[in-house]
Amino acid sequence: MSLPLTKQELHNLAMNIVGKDLKENGFEFLGINSKLKKDPQFVALKNKDLHFIIVRATTYPEDANTYDPIFMQTIKAHADKFDAKTYYAGVGLGHGSDYAEPVLKGENYTMVYNGLQEIL
């Protein structure tokens, strides 16, 4: 029987999904932090602009596109000191055959990822 992914494993999967998207969109990584509760996850350059990207893995029934506005404003205040843009990248993860079920090791998964949301 397959075991559900741990919080760290879900986070790593979300990081891989977002990292691939960033790379495909021309971002150059300056720093990557995949430890839970260490923010931002990606510090990246694109068109000479600095970007701080927060990645969060969510599971059903949480909405992948919803973030904590107070926390994100704290990150934005930090990013502003570096003249960096701030983004939230939420990735909803679920089992391959039923999004409402947990992701299991070695099995297919489904995801909800709508790209980067800029924090203004």
N, C-alpha and C positions, 0 to 999 in steps of 0.2 A: 504494500500500500504506500502511495506517495504521500510525503509530508507537505504541509503548507509552507510557503516561503516565510522566512522570518522578516521582521520589520527592516533589518539591514539589507537582506536579499531583495526585498521589494524596492527599497531605496536604490540599490545598485542597478536593478533592472530599469527603473525610471531614469537614472543617470545615463545609462547606455542609450536609451531611446532619445533623450534630449541631446546628449553629446553627438550622436549621429546626425540629428537634425541641424545642430549648430555647425558641424563640420561641412555638411552639404550646402549650407547657406553662407559659407565663406568666413566663419569665425575662426580666429586663431587663439588657441588656449594659452593663457599665461599662468593660470593656476586652476587646479581641480581638487576639490575636497569632497570625498565620498563618505566621510563619517557622519552619522546621524547627529543632528543638532549643531553642526559646524557650518556656519553660513558666511559668505555665499558658496554655492557648490561649484560654480564656474566663474572665473574672472577671465574675460576674453576681449580680444581686439577685433574690430571690424571697421574698415574704412578709417583707420586711425582713431576711432572712438573706443573708449573703455566701457565695458559692459559687466555688470554684476548680475548673475542669474541664480535665482533661488529655485531649487527643484524639490517638489514634494510628490511622493507616491500616495495615492489614496485608494481606498477600496469601497465597494458598495456598502452602504448607501451614500457615502460622502460624494460631493460634487468636486470633480477634479479641477474645475475652473474657479472655485471659491477659495479665497485666501484670507488670512487674518490681516485686516487693513492696518491695525496698530503696529503689528510686527513688521509689515512691509514698509511702513513709513519710517520705522527705526532703521531698517536696512537702507532705505533711500537716503536718509540723512547721512549715514556713513558713506554711501556711494558718492553723494554730492561733494564731500570733502576731497574726493579724487577726480571730480568732474566726470563721473561715470554715470551711465544710464542704468536703471534698475528694471529687472524683469522677473516675473513669476512664471514658472513652467510647471503646471500641475499635470500629473499623469495618473489617470484612473486605471487600475489593474484588476482583472477578474479572470476566472477560469475560462479556458477556451470554449467550452460548450455552454457555460452559464455565467454571465458577468457577475451575478449576485453571489457566486461561490468563490472561495479563496483560490489563489494561484497555487498550484501544486508543483513541487520540484519535478523537472523532467517532462512536464506536460505543457500543451499549448495554452496560451493566455490570450485574452482580449484586452484591448486598451482604448482609452479615451484620452487623446492628446490633441489639443487645438493650437499648439505652438506657444510662442512667447506672448505674455501680456505685459505691456509696458506700465510701470508704476509712475504716475505723474504727480 
